[in-house]
Amino acid sequence: MSGIVVLGGGFAGVWSAAGAVRLARAAGRDLPVTLIDPGDDLVIRPRLYQADPDRMRVSLDRILGPVGVRRIAGTATAVHTADRTVTVVGRDGETTEIPWERLVLATGSRLVRPALPGAELLHNVDTLPAAAALDAHLRRLPQLPSGPGRFTAVVVGAGFTGLEIATELVDRLGALAATEAPAEQVRVVLVERADTVGPELGPGPRPQILEALATLGVEQHLGVSLDVAEPDGVILSDGTRLAARTVVWTAGVQASPLTADIPAARDRSGRLAVDEQLRVLGVSGVYAAGDTAAAHAEPGHPVLQCCQHALQLGKFAGHNAAADLLGLPAVPFTPAPYVTCLDLGSAGAVFTNGWDRQVAATGEAAKVRKRKVNEWWIYPPTDDPGELLRQADYRFSVRDIPTPYR
C-alpha cells in the first residue's frame, strides 16, 4: 500500500502529513504517509524579513519523525496523474518514481522575478537562502567604501512583505551604520506601482501604516516601478535615480510550477481549483493545500497565499485525503476568522479583523500579538507526537497552544 504522498515541506505540507496521521490513528488504522521535500527543515517563511534568518527553521524529522511520517529528501520534478506516480530527483542525482494512492500538492509559491536590466542584483526574502544572502550583504555594508547610498535600501513593492522588510530595515541598517559610519545617512525607500502603500490591505489599516512609515522616516515613491538596477543605485520608471547599495524585490508570487502537471483549472496565480474538501476538481485522488490551492474561505473571498491559510488548508487536506483512502467521511474546509498582523518594525504593528481589515490593535499591543504569531503559534511541536497530533486536528485553535517548550 503506497498510501498518501505529500509534496512540500512547508506549513501546508507538514500539517497535511500530520493531519492524515491523526485521522488514521483516531480510526485505529495503519496508513503510510510520505513527505517529499528537498530540504531537511520547515522554514519559518513569515520571519525571513528579520535579522539572522538562518535560525528561522525547524527540523522536519523532529516534527514528523515521531509520528512515523516517512521523509524523502528530494525534489519532485513531475506529477503523473494517469499512473499515480511522482518523479523525484534525490540529492545524489538519482531519479525515482514514487507511487501514491492519494496525493497532496503543497509545494507552495515562489516570487516572480522581473526581467529588467540588473535583475541579478535584486535581493529578496522569499526563501531561506535568499534571506541569508541579504543578511550577509547587509553585514558587509560597513566594509564597503563610503559614499552615497551605502546605507540606503530600496524596497520594491509596498504590499505585506514589502512593508515588513522596509520597516525592519530601518533599524537593521541603523545599527550597522552606527558601528562604523554614524555620520552617513540611513535611508529606506519604498517603490510601489500603485498610487498608495499596502494596496491589497485596503483602507482599514492604511492610516496606521502611513503613520508608522512617517515615524520611521521611510520614503515613498508611488505610482512608479523599477526600470533598472545597478550596483550603486536604481532608475525608476519616471526617470528618478536613487543611490542605493541594497535593492529588495517583493512584488508578486506565483504558485509552484508543479501545478501545471495537474490537468485542472488554475487561477491567475497558478493555483488549482478545488472543491470544499480541497480535492482538485476533475482529478481523482489529488488534493491541494497552501499556496497551490484556490480554495474559498467564504463566498467571494478566496484564501490568500499566507501562513495563516496554509496551516488550516494543510490540516483539512491531510484529513480528507486520509478519509478518502480509509472510507471515512470528508469534511468541508471551514477556515478560522481571517485576521492580519502586520509588523511595522520599531513603530510596532497593526492587527486587523475580517476581510475589510478593521483595526483592532496598533503599536505595542499589536506587536505583542505579532510576536505570539511569529515566535509561538506558527511553530509546530517538536519531539512530541501527542501534542503534534492534537494540534493536527482541523478543529484545533491556535489559542489552545500551550506555553512554548522549545
MIGURO-987357 format. One record per residue (C-alpha): z negated, x negated, y negated; residue number from 1; residue in three letters. Coordinates in steps of 0.05 Angstrom, whole numbers, plus 5000, padded with zeros to 4 digits. Layout:
N
<<Z,X,Y>,NUM,ala>;
...
//
This chain:
406
<<5000,5000,5000>,1,met>;
<<5023,4967,4935>,2,ser>;
<<4982,5015,4891>,3,gly>;
<<4981,5011,4815>,4,ile>;
<<5011,4955,4775>,5,val>;
<<4991,4948,4702>,6,val>;
<<5036,4906,4657>,7,leu>;
<<4998,4876,4599>,8,gly>;
<<4930,4845,4588>,9,gly>;
<<4914,4874,4520>,10,gly>;
<<4867,4931,4506>,11,phe>;
<<4912,4985,4536>,12,ala>;
<<4925,4944,4599>,13,gly>;
<<4852,4925,4610>,14,val>;
<<4828,4996,4603>,15,trp>;
<<4886,5024,4645>,16,ser>;
<<4865,4979,4702>,17,ala>;
<<4791,4995,4693>,18,ala>;
<<4806,5070,4687>,19,gly>;
<<4845,5070,4752>,20,ala>;
<<4790,5034,4789>,21,val>;
<<4737,5080,4761>,22,arg>;
<<4771,5143,4787>,23,leu>;
<<4784,5113,4855>,24,ala>;
<<4712,5091,4862>,25,arg>;
<<4688,5160,4839>,26,ala>;
<<4732,5192,4892>,27,ala>;
<<4707,5145,4945>,28,gly>;
<<4777,5118,4956>,29,arg>;
<<4806,5048,4961>,30,asp>;
<<4863,5036,4912>,31,leu>;
<<4895,4968,4899>,32,pro>;
<<4903,4954,4824>,33,val>;
<<4941,4894,4799>,34,thr>;
<<4946,4870,4727>,35,leu>;
<<5003,4823,4706>,36,ile>;
<<4999,4782,4642>,37,asp>;
<<5019,4711,4623>,38,pro>;
<<4951,4696,4592>,39,gly>;
<<4882,4688,4620>,40,asp>;
<<4846,4725,4564>,41,asp>;
<<4843,4791,4529>,42,leu>;
<<4860,4772,4458>,43,val>;
<<4818,4809,4406>,44,ile>;
<<4880,4820,4365>,45,arg>;
<<4848,4861,4309>,46,pro>;
<<4807,4800,4290>,47,arg>;
<<4863,4749,4285>,48,leu>;
<<4864,4753,4209>,49,tyr>;
<<4796,4719,4208>,50,gln>;
<<4780,4644,4210>,51,ala>;
<<4773,4608,4277>,52,asp>;
<<4818,4656,4314>,53,pro>;
<<4815,4615,4378>,54,asp>;
<<4747,4646,4392>,55,arg>;
<<4776,4717,4389>,56,met>;
<<4787,4725,4464>,57,arg>;
<<4751,4744,4528>,58,val>;
<<4767,4722,4599>,59,ser>;
<<4805,4775,4637>,60,leu>;
<<4773,4752,4702>,61,asp>;
<<4703,4763,4673>,62,arg>;
<<4723,4834,4653>,63,ile>;
<<4765,4858,4712>,64,leu>;
<<4748,4809,4768>,65,gly>;
<<4680,4841,4782>,66,pro>;
<<4713,4909,4796>,67,val>;
<<4765,4879,4843>,68,gly>;
<<4828,4882,4800>,69,val>;
<<4879,4831,4824>,70,arg>;
<<4907,4789,4768>,71,arg>;
<<4975,4755,4768>,72,ile>;
<<4985,4702,4714>,73,ala>;
<<5058,4711,4699>,74,gly>;
<<5109,4741,4652>,75,thr>;
<<5142,4807,4671>,76,ala>;
<<5215,4798,4654>,77,thr>;
<<5245,4862,4682>,78,ala>;
<<5224,4930,4708>,79,val>;
<<5265,4963,4762>,80,his>;
<<5250,5037,4767>,81,thr>;
<<5300,5051,4823>,82,ala>;
<<5267,5006,4875>,83,asp>;
<<5199,5005,4841>,84,arg>;
<<5191,4931,4831>,85,thr>;
<<5175,4885,4773>,86,val>;
<<5206,4816,4765>,87,thr>;
<<5152,4766,4747>,88,val>;
<<5161,4693,4728>,89,val>;
<<5099,4652,4744>,90,gly>;
<<5073,4593,4706>,91,arg>;
<<5106,4548,4756>,92,asp>;
<<5173,4579,4740>,93,gly>;
<<5178,4615,4807>,94,glu>;
<<5206,4686,4805>,95,thr>;
<<5173,4740,4847>,96,thr>;
<<5188,4814,4857>,97,glu>;
<<5123,4854,4854>,98,ile>;
<<5126,4924,4885>,99,pro>;
<<5090,4984,4855>,100,trp>;
<<5077,5056,4871>,101,glu>;
<<5053,5074,4802>,102,arg>;
<<5067,5031,4741>,103,leu>;
<<5030,5029,4674>,104,val>;
<<5071,4995,4620>,105,leu>;
<<5021,4968,4570>,106,ala>;
<<5057,4906,4543>,107,thr>;
<<5042,4922,4471>,108,gly>;
<<5084,4907,4410>,109,ser>;
<<5107,4847,4372>,110,arg>;
<<5120,4830,4299>,111,leu>;
<<5192,4837,4276>,112,val>;
<<5211,4770,4246>,113,arg>;
<<5260,4773,4188>,114,pro>;
<<5328,4739,4186>,115,ala>;
<<5324,4703,4120>,116,leu>;
<<5330,4631,4095>,117,pro>;
<<5266,4594,4113>,118,gly>;
<<5242,4645,4163>,119,ala>;
<<5216,4588,4206>,120,glu>;
<<5165,4572,4152>,121,leu>;
<<5132,4640,4156>,122,leu>;
<<5063,4647,4187>,123,his>;
<<5035,4709,4219>,124,asn>;
<<4972,4735,4254>,125,val>;
<<5007,4776,4308>,126,asp>;
<<4988,4731,4367>,127,thr>;
<<4933,4682,4381>,128,leu>;
<<4978,4620,4379>,129,pro>;
<<5007,4643,4312>,130,ala>;
<<4939,4657,4282>,131,ala>;
<<4914,4590,4307>,132,ala>;
<<4974,4556,4275>,133,ala>;
<<4959,4590,4209>,134,leu>;
<<4886,4569,4214>,135,asp>;
<<4906,4496,4227>,136,ala>;
<<4956,4499,4169>,137,his>;
<<4902,4523,4121>,138,leu>;
<<4854,4469,4143>,139,arg>;
<<4907,4416,4128>,140,arg>;
<<4919,4440,4057>,141,leu>;
<<4865,4396,4025>,142,pro>;
<<4900,4335,4054>,143,gln>;
<<4968,4354,4024>,144,leu>;
<<4989,4324,3957>,145,pro>;
<<4962,4364,3899>,146,ser>;
<<5009,4406,3859>,147,gly>;
<<5029,4478,3843>,148,pro>;
<<5018,4526,3900>,149,gly>;
<<4975,4482,3944>,150,arg>;
<<4922,4536,3949>,151,phe>;
<<4969,4595,3938>,152,thr>;
<<4984,4643,3994>,153,ala>;
<<5039,4696,3991>,154,val>;
<<5028,4754,4039>,155,val>;
<<5090,4796,4053>,156,val>;
<<5073,4868,4069>,157,gly>;
<<5015,4906,4038>,158,ala>;
<<5001,4950,4098>,159,gly>;
<<4937,4948,4140>,160,phe>;
<<4947,4877,4166>,161,thr>;
<<4973,4850,4101>,162,gly>;
<<4913,4877,4062>,163,leu>;
<<4863,4849,4112>,164,glu>;
<<4894,4779,4114>,165,ile>;
<<4905,4777,4039>,166,ala>;
<<4833,4795,4022>,167,thr>;
<<4806,4748,4075>,168,glu>;
<<4849,4690,4049>,169,leu>;
<<4816,4693,3981>,170,val>;
<<4751,4666,4010>,171,asp>;
<<4784,4621,4062>,172,arg>;
<<4827,4586,4010>,173,leu>;
<<4770,4585,3961>,174,gly>;
<<4724,4549,4010>,175,ala>;
<<4778,4497,4026>,176,leu>;
<<4794,4484,3953>,177,ala>;
<<4721,4478,3934>,178,ala>;
<<4710,4419,3980>,179,thr>;
<<4769,4377,3957>,180,glu>;
<<4801,4405,3894>,181,ala>;
<<4755,4452,3856>,182,pro>;
<<4799,4446,3794>,183,ala>;
<<4861,4473,3830>,184,glu>;
<<4876,4547,3825>,185,gln>;
<<4868,4592,3886>,186,val>;
<<4919,4650,3886>,187,arg>;
<<4934,4704,3936>,188,val>;
<<4996,4746,3922>,189,val>;
<<5016,4810,3958>,190,leu>;
<<5091,4826,3962>,191,val>;
<<5108,4897,3982>,192,glu>;
<<5175,4932,3986>,193,arg>;
<<5144,4999,3969>,194,ala>;
<<5120,5014,3899>,195,asp>;
<<5047,5017,3919>,196,thr>;
<<4999,4980,3965>,197,val>;
<<4980,5009,4032>,198,gly>;
<<5038,5058,4032>,199,pro>;
<<5024,5083,4103>,200,glu>;
<<4950,5091,4087>,201,leu>;
<<4964,5146,4037>,202,gly>;
<<4928,5162,3971>,203,pro>;
<<4859,5173,4001>,204,gly>;
<<4832,5102,4002>,205,pro>;
<<4880,5073,3950>,206,arg>;
<<4831,5073,3891>,207,pro>;
<<4781,5033,3932>,208,gln>;
<<4836,4985,3957>,209,ile>;
<<4861,4973,3886>,210,leu>;
<<4791,4962,3861>,211,glu>;
<<4778,4911,3916>,212,ala>;
<<4843,4874,3901>,213,leu>;
<<4825,4872,3827>,214,ala>;
<<4755,4846,3843>,215,thr>;
<<4783,4791,3887>,216,leu>;
<<4840,4774,3839>,217,gly>;
<<4895,4788,3890>,218,val>;
<<4961,4794,3852>,219,glu>;
<<5013,4846,3870>,220,gln>;
<<5089,4844,3867>,221,his>;
<<5111,4915,3885>,222,leu>;
<<5180,4944,3896>,223,gly>;
<<5208,4877,3917>,224,val>;
<<5219,4839,3982>,225,ser>;
<<5222,4767,4004>,226,leu>;
<<5290,4735,4000>,227,asp>;
<<5278,4661,4012>,228,val>;
<<5220,4619,4038>,229,ala>;
<<5216,4545,4021>,230,glu>;
<<5164,4491,4038>,231,pro>;
<<5134,4496,3968>,232,asp>;
<<5149,4568,3948>,233,gly>;
<<5185,4634,3956>,234,val>;
<<5240,4672,3920>,235,ile>;
<<5234,4747,3915>,236,leu>;
<<5289,4798,3912>,237,ser>;
<<5281,4807,3836>,238,asp>;
<<5292,4732,3826>,239,gly>;
<<5218,4714,3816>,240,thr>;
<<5199,4647,3844>,241,arg>;
<<5127,4635,3865>,242,leu>;
<<5100,4566,3881>,243,ala>;
<<5062,4571,3947>,244,ala>;
<<5048,4527,4008>,245,arg>;
<<5029,4586,4052>,246,thr>;
<<5070,4648,4067>,247,val>;
<<5046,4701,4116>,248,val>;
<<5093,4755,4143>,249,trp>;
<<5061,4821,4164>,250,thr>;
<<5118,4871,4156>,251,ala>;
<<5137,4914,4216>,252,gly>;
<<5124,4916,4291>,253,val>;
<<5167,4937,4350>,254,gln>;
<<5146,4958,4420>,255,ala>;
<<5154,4908,4476>,256,ser>;
<<5227,4897,4496>,257,pro>;
<<5208,4917,4568>,258,leu>;
<<5211,4989,4545>,259,thr>;
<<5287,4981,4546>,260,ala>;
<<5284,4974,4622>,261,asp>;
<<5257,5045,4629>,262,ile>;
<<5313,5097,4628>,263,pro>;
<<5278,5144,4579>,264,ala>;
<<5279,5165,4506>,265,ala>;
<<5248,5117,4456>,266,arg>;
<<5228,5126,4383>,267,asp>;
<<5247,5081,4324>,268,arg>;
<<5192,5032,4343>,269,ser>;
<<5218,5028,4414>,270,gly>;
<<5160,5068,4443>,271,arg>;
<<5173,5110,4505>,272,leu>;
<<5169,5186,4502>,273,ala>;
<<5112,5211,4546>,274,val>;
<<5082,5277,4565>,275,asp>;
<<5009,5299,4556>,276,glu>;
<<4989,5259,4618>,277,gln>;
<<5024,5197,4590>,278,leu>;
<<5078,5199,4643>,279,arg>;
<<5144,5172,4617>,280,val>;
<<5190,5232,4610>,281,leu>;
<<5242,5235,4664>,282,gly>;
<<5219,5173,4702>,283,val>;
<<5177,5184,4764>,284,ser>;
<<5116,5141,4774>,285,gly>;
<<5117,5106,4706>,286,val>;
<<5063,5114,4653>,287,tyr>;
<<5059,5082,4584>,288,ala>;
<<4997,5063,4544>,289,ala>;
<<4981,5030,4479>,290,gly>;
<<5037,5007,4433>,291,asp>;
<<5091,5025,4484>,292,thr>;
<<5074,5099,4485>,293,ala>;
<<5100,5150,4435>,294,ala>;
<<5042,5197,4451>,295,ala>;
<<5017,5251,4404>,296,his>;
<<4946,5253,4381>,297,ala>;
<<4958,5324,4357>,298,glu>;
<<5019,5364,4335>,299,pro>;
<<5055,5326,4280>,300,gly>;
<<5014,5263,4289>,301,his>;
<<5039,5211,4338>,302,pro>;
<<4988,5157,4356>,303,val>;
<<4990,5094,4315>,304,leu>;
<<5002,5024,4342>,305,gln>;
<<4930,5004,4335>,306,cys>;
<<4870,4983,4376>,307,cys>;
<<4834,5050,4370>,308,gln>;
<<4890,5087,4404>,309,his>;
<<4906,5031,4453>,310,ala>;
<<4836,5036,4483>,311,leu>;
<<4839,5111,4491>,312,gln>;
<<4911,5112,4517>,313,leu>;
<<4893,5059,4569>,314,gly>;
<<4836,5098,4598>,315,lys>;
<<4877,5162,4604>,316,phe>;
<<4938,5127,4632>,317,ala>;
<<4898,5089,4685>,318,gly>;
<<4861,5152,4705>,319,his>;
<<4924,5193,4711>,320,asn>;
<<4964,5140,4748>,321,ala>;
<<4907,5136,4799>,322,ala>;
<<4901,5212,4802>,323,ala>;
<<4975,5218,4815>,324,asp>;
<<4972,5169,4873>,325,leu>;
<<4908,5197,4902>,326,leu>;
<<4929,5271,4897>,327,gly>;
<<4876,5287,4845>,328,leu>;
<<4884,5329,4781>,329,pro>;
<<4911,5293,4720>,330,ala>;
<<4880,5303,4651>,331,val>;
<<4916,5312,4584>,332,pro>;
<<4908,5258,4532>,333,phe>;
<<4856,5281,4481>,334,thr>;
<<4841,5225,4432>,335,pro>;
<<4777,5218,4393>,336,ala>;
<<4779,5237,4320>,337,pro>;
<<4822,5189,4281>,338,tyr>;
<<4786,5141,4235>,339,val>;
<<4807,5079,4195>,340,thr>;
<<4764,5020,4177>,341,cys>;
<<4799,4971,4132>,342,leu>;
<<4768,4903,4119>,343,asp>;
<<4772,4880,4046>,344,leu>;
<<4742,4811,4052>,345,gly>;
<<4682,4796,4007>,346,ser>;
<<4697,4861,3970>,347,ala>;
<<4671,4900,4030>,348,gly>;
<<4712,4951,4068>,349,ala>;
<<4734,5023,4065>,350,val>;
<<4722,5073,4121>,351,phe>;
<<4761,5138,4125>,352,thr>;
<<4762,5200,4168>,353,asn>;
<<4822,5241,4191>,354,gly>;
<<4897,5234,4184>,355,trp>;
<<4891,5247,4109>,356,asp>;
<<4842,5188,4107>,357,arg>;
<<4786,5218,4067>,358,gln>;
<<4740,5163,4045>,359,val>;
<<4672,5166,4080>,360,ala>;
<<4643,5098,4062>,361,ala>;
<<4660,5037,4019>,362,thr>;
<<4632,4969,4002>,363,gly>;
<<4577,4940,4045>,364,glu>;
<<4564,5005,4083>,365,ala>;
<<4636,5006,4107>,366,ala>;
<<4633,4931,4120>,367,lys>;
<<4575,4942,4168>,368,val>;
<<4618,4993,4204>,369,arg>;
<<4676,4945,4207>,370,lys>;
<<4632,4891,4238>,371,arg>;
<<4610,4940,4291>,372,lys>;
<<4682,4957,4307>,373,val>;
<<4708,4885,4307>,374,asn>;
<<4648,4849,4338>,375,glu>;
<<4619,4902,4384>,376,trp>;
<<4655,4966,4401>,377,trp>;
<<4724,4938,4419>,378,ile>;
<<4696,4885,4466>,379,tyr>;
<<4696,4906,4539>,380,pro>;
<<4635,4888,4581>,381,pro>;
<<4639,4821,4618>,382,thr>;
<<4607,4805,4686>,383,asp>;
<<4581,4876,4691>,384,asp>;
<<4623,4921,4737>,385,pro>;
<<4577,4981,4729>,386,gly>;
<<4580,4981,4654>,387,glu>;
<<4655,4969,4653>,388,leu>;
<<4669,5028,4698>,389,leu>;
<<4621,5072,4657>,390,arg>;
<<4660,5056,4594>,391,gln>;
<<4727,5064,4630>,392,ala>;
<<4715,5139,4635>,393,asp>;
<<4764,5173,4588>,394,tyr>;
<<4706,5217,4563>,395,arg>;
<<4664,5158,4542>,396,phe>;
<<4647,5149,4468>,397,ser>;
<<4642,5080,4436>,398,val>;
<<4578,5104,4403>,399,arg>;
<<4546,5102,4472>,400,asp>;
<<4559,5027,4480>,401,ile>;
<<4493,4991,4489>,402,pro>;
<<4467,4934,4446>,403,thr>;
<<4513,4873,4455>,404,pro>;
<<4492,4827,4510>,405,tyr>;
<<4547,4774,4509>,406,arg>;
//
